[in-house]
Amino acid sequence: MRTRYLMLLGACLAMASLVCASDLEKERRWADQVVESLLDGEAVSLNDGRADFLAIETENAGGDLNKAAIVMHGTGVHPDWPTVVLPLRVGLTESGWHTLSIQMPVLANEAEHAEYAAIYDWVPGRVEAAIRYLRTKGAEKIVLIAHSQGSTMTAYYLSQPHDAVEGLVAIGMSGGISGGPMDTLAQLPRIKTPLLDLYGSEDLPEVMDSAGDRATAAGRAAGDYSQQQVAGADHFFDGEETELLEAVNGWLDQRY
């Protein structure tokens, strides 16, 4: 898998005519499906400097925008994904958070996980477009909440120069893939943003096995880092949505 990724990335760098891009057609199909079935929130269109992309904005119960959360999904799915993403983008509004769930870069269904590294340069544009949108509307405190590969993408974003945010909740984050933009363990020491590393006791092996290494790597940043395991939860927190919200809200309430 790593060899295939390196071959793809090398081709992208060597051939100026080849564009390593998010699968925009797949994004459009997701957007059509999401907008048609959307029950909570409002679909909005943002632009990352390369293309328009879908976001779902959901106001909090009080209607104010003092606190906002940008929610980011995992590999290849969409901003209203029923596990983790939907419970958070809707549930957090009951705790005073205005949420904006955004479409992250995707590849075709048959793409292997490691191949996503070739489109990580699309990540900053997506996150910053969301931050600008919320700041323009008056958001004072913005946190990033990301699941699975969304966490890997967000670690990549925060490990380099970036727009200011107040925190990151990384759910089901692995150690990544060594030696490239998906190398979470190499990026964690550079992240100064307050960070909650949240995962389930029945999570994926790559999440469970790297938990100690993530804590060690994040400790080198000497920042506000904490790690929490939710008993009984799998990678998608199926049946543990209440526990997921409690863990995220508990961390947010302590800081904001």
N, C-alpha and C positions, 0 to 999 in steps of 0.2 A: 504493500500500500504506500509506504514512504517512497519507494522507487518510482511508482507511478506519479505521485505528487511532484517529485523533483523533475521528472521528465516534462510534465505539464507546465510547471513554473518556468523551467528553462526555455521551453518553446515560446512562452509568453514574452519573456525578456528578449529572446533572440530575433523574433519576427515582429517587426514594427506593424505589419499589416494585420496581425492577430490581436483581437481585443479580448482580454480576459474580463468578462463582464458578468454581472448578475443576469440570470435568465429572465428577461423582462416580459417575455411572453407568458412564462409560468406565473410571474407576478400579476399580470393582467387577469389570468384565469382565476387566481386566488381572489383578486380584488372583486371580480364579478360575483363570485360565489359568496364572499363575505358581505358585500353591500346588500345583496339580495336577501340574505337571511339575518341581517343585523337586528338585534332586539334592544340592546342597551348601548347608548353612546351614539356618536355621529361620525360618519366617515368624512375625512378631510384629505386633501391632496397636498403633499409637500414635495419639494424639489431639492435634490442633493447636489445640484450642479451638473448632473449627467442625465437625470431622468426624473420624472414625477414618480412618486411612490405613495402607497396607501398608509394612512394612519387612522386610528380610531380614538376620538377624544370623548372622554366621559367625565362630566362635571361631578363634583362632590355634592353631598347633601345640602351644604350651605351655599353653594354656587360661587364661592370665592376661589381665587387662584393663588393664595399665599404659598401653598405647598403643592408641588406637582411631582408626579412620578412618570418617568419614561419606561415603558415595559417592552422588553425585547425577547422574542421567541427563540426556539432552538432550530436545529438543522432542517432547512427546506420547507418550513410550514408558513403560517401567516399570523397576523396580529390579533386574531380572534380565536386562536387555537383552544379547544375545550379544556385541555389539561394545563394547569399552572397559569397560563396567560389569561384566559377568560376569568377564572376566579380572582386573580389579582387585580386586573384592570377594572373590574366591577366592584369587588369586595373592598378595595382600599378607599373607594369613594365614600363609604360609610364611616371611615375614620378621618375624614377631612382632607383626603388627598384627591386632587384633580389628576386624572391619568391620561396619558397619551401612549397608546400601544402602536408600535411602528413596524412596518415591513422591513425585515433585514434582507441583505443580499442572499439569493438562493441559486442553486444549480439544478440541473435536470434530475429527475427522480433516480436515475441510474448512477449518478455521480457518487464516488466514494467519499467518505468523511474527509480524508486528508486533502482531497482536491479543492476543498473550500479555501485553502490558504491562498490560492491564486486570485481570489476576489476580495481579500481582506482590505485592500485599499479602497473599497467601496464603503467600508464601515464608518470612517470618520465623517464623511459627507452626510450619511443618514442620521447619525447621532447629533451632529451639529445643526442640521436643519430642524430637528425636533427641539433642541435647546433654544434656537433662535425663535421658533414659533411660540414657545411657552414664555420666553422672556418678553417678547413683543406684546403678549397678552397680559403681562404684569406679574408673572410668576417670580417669587422672591427666592424660594428654596426648591431646588430640583435634585431629585435622586434618580439613579439608574437602577432598574430591577431587571435582571436578565436570567434566562434559564438555559441550561445545557450549553450548546455551542454559542448561544447568545452571550453567555458569561465569558467564554473564550474571546469572542469578538470585543466585548467591552473591556476586558483586561488589556487587550491589544491597544484599544483606543486610549485608555487611561495611562498606559505606560509611556506615552509620547506626549508632546505638547498638545494641549486640549483645552476646550472651553471649560470654565469652572462649573463644577457640580458639587453638591453637598454630601453625596454618599453613593455607595454601590451595594446592592444586595445581589450576590451571585448564588444562584440556586442550581445544584447539580453540576458544579464546575469540576472539570478534571484537571490533570496536570498538563494536558495539551500534548503537542507533538514537538519534540526537541528540534531546535535549529531553525525555526522560521517564525512567521507571524502568529502561529498557533501555539507557541511555546509559552504557556501560562506560567510555568515555574520560573522562567527567566524574566518574565515581565512583572510578577508580583513584587519583587524588591523595589521596583521603581514607582509603585503606586502609593501615593500619599493620601488619597481619598479614603475616608472612613469606609470600612468594608466588612460586611457580614458574609461569611462563607457558610452557606446553609445546604444541607443534604440529608437524605434519608438513610435510615439504618439498613434498608434493603435496596440501596441505590446500585447503579451500574458498577462493575468491578473497577473500571478506570477512575471512577469518582472515589470509591471506597479506598482503593489501594494508594491513591495519591494524597489522601487527607493529611497525613503527617508531613509529607513533603511540602504541601501548600502552606501549612501553618509555619513551617521552618522558613520557607522562602518569603512569606509575607512578614515574618518577624524581622527580617533584615531591613525592612523599610522603617521600622520603629514608629509605625503609625497606629491608627485606631483600627485594629483588626480583631475580629472574634470569629470563632467557628462554632457551629451548632448542628447537632444531629437530631433529627426528628424520628423518634422511635416508631417503627412499623411502616414508615413511608418508603415507597419506591421512587424511581427517578421522576415519575410523573405525578407523584402525590395523589394517586388514585384512591379515593375514599378518605383522604387525609387533607382535604381542602381547608377545613376549619383549623387544623393544626398548622397548616402552611400560613394562613392569614395571621394566626396568633403569633407565630414566630417572627414574621416580617413586621407586624405592627408593634410587637414588643421591642424590637431593636429600634425601629423608627421613633417610637414614643420616648425612648431614653435620650434621643439626640435632637429631636425637632418638635 
